[in-house]
């Protein structure tokens, strides 16, 4: 199995490439539009066929590369049934996505957004914006809900083995990964905090909305592709 | 064994943490001064004792955290005999640094600077600024030499097994790692290029010096610590 973590410095987004080195089939999790050239070249150099793109959620801080990767490479785009309508397969809790011999198990982990998913593959947990290294996603837009996020993390993620590696969709402090055990013990929003503590803390935060919110969310509901010309010109 | 890649976004520097989970002894490769708090906290949270700091070379783009980590945690600082005079152990080709059960083998890979080392540990190769993902370090200061860099990469690094993972000291395009086989085949400065091609290319580049060159190099020769007061006041 090949595993590669990629970073978009403009949005501090991590994209993950996983591939079965026998069948050469690959999956990208949370690709970024501005990095499609980089990612396409990397796939070509590695001799991989991109068959699946998986989104942890409809992102508000960057535009996805999913639609372009589908057009260029024929990949099937997958995300939550509660998320973008543009996808080829709607995922729900307990689903397993097979890419060659790889199996990615789908966990519904809403709270950052109502469509947030995490993916578990061979001891690696891709948490999107639900669980970050020493942090969590925010819960103040896109139907976010702090109580729901607390439940998702504690009931779905923190029940996994402590050694499970945690790979988030973002980091802003230079961490690339963590583990379930480490976050249970040291995540300052969760360790030793009750659900009520967490909800109170999240509701008391005053932070500006993501810079790209108004652009990214509608774009990502179309898998990052520009809407067709006729839908841009309602008078036509 | 624990392995963790850390990033300093201001200088695009990767720092590496390796630890023996039995003895809890740890080594940091190329720590950054501004990240000493982050790294110290991480070591504490993980219950690790930092016993060694290793530098791949005297850096020109950031100030090292080595001296502060030595003062705070008692770590021994190690680097090339041709590098900073402040170190506790001077390393040369073929040396092995033991940290618990971990063994880090020292490879002299000069050319980016004359003191550049790479370290090999359990299939992971830490290449400093000698070999980057799809690139190399520059060779136009600190006794850099493009012919020497070509020889270092092709004779010391590219002779390792193709599956050896490559972890550079920097990346500017969002790559976190590569492999020896991948760089042999796809590094645009090296794949299909002769030594003369490489030397010509490196000598023809016109790029400004690192922003921190004049500050970082003298600071790093003192392991990132401010010179003692009396040496700052020669008249005292």
Boltz contact constraints between the chains, C-beta under 6 A:
constraints:
  - contact:
      token1: [A, 5]
      token2: [B, 176]
      max_distance: 6.0
  - contact:
      token1: [A, 6]
      token2: [B, 174]
      max_distance: 6.0
  - contact:
      token1: [A, 7]
      token2: [B, 174]
      max_distance: 6.0
  - contact:
      token1: [A, 8]
      token2: [B, 174]
      max_distance: 6.0
  - contact:
      token1: [A, 45]
      token2: [B, 186]
      max_distance: 6.0
  - contact:
      token1: [A, 174]
      token2: [B, 6]
      max_distance: 6.0
  - contact:
      token1: [A, 174]
      token2: [B, 7]
      max_distance: 6.0
  - contact:
      token1: [A, 174]
      token2: [B, 8]
      max_distance: 6.0
  - contact:
      token1: [A, 176]
      token2: [B, 5]
      max_distance: 6.0
  - contact:
      token1: [A, 186]
      token2: [B, 45]
      max_distance: 6.0
